Amino acid sequence: EVSLIRLVVNGNYIGLYINQEDVGFQFLKKHFGENTGPFFKCEPKTEEEVGHPVAWPSLEWLGTDTLNYYESYERKSPTGWNELLALIDTLNNNIGGIEQILNVDRVLWFFALSSVLSNEDTYNGTYIHNYYLYQTADGKFQIMPWDLTESFCGILFGGSPESHYEWDPLNGLSPYFVEKPLVYQLLGN
């Protein structure tokens, strides 16, 4: 949920701000009726934090060592690394089993929404981040968008505004981007 607030501090008007609901355990309980499954914020640590270029949460298979994923995924639940690695492994190495571990329909809606909103600051946009993953009791991961501030061409990465509004919904598949296996594997089928 989102609302606008008029922020006043010590009698001084600061401005109009967005008041946005936290995507946390209360949010999960409200939307899924549960909140005890594996839960990840898919947002990379900054270059300043890690001392090298950002490792985007692209769902690329980096092997079985969870340390390979720490810079890209923030675990919000007490457990979940094994489940996340199972999702990433299935996506990259056994796509035939993806519907057993991922709510594919929800991901396709997520891609469609990102395209319609011209949100290039998300998984199937320019930068691969700004989403959450939560595994519900049925064993399927659910994807949830986060931080849609760059929607409706809120950030331009060169070119004309028209080129952003005519964004190809198959971006990541054609042309193919190896760092976007979720787009490639799902839209390629």
Salt bridges, closest charged atoms under 4 A:
GLU1 OE2 - LYS30 NZ 2.95
GLU21 OE2 - LYS30 NZ 2.85
GLU43 OE2 - HIS129 ND1 2.86
GLU71 OE1 - HIS52 NE2 3.15
GLU74 OE2 - LYS76 NZ 3.07
GLU120 OE2 - HIS164 ND1 2.21
ASP121 OD1 - HIS129 NE2 2.72
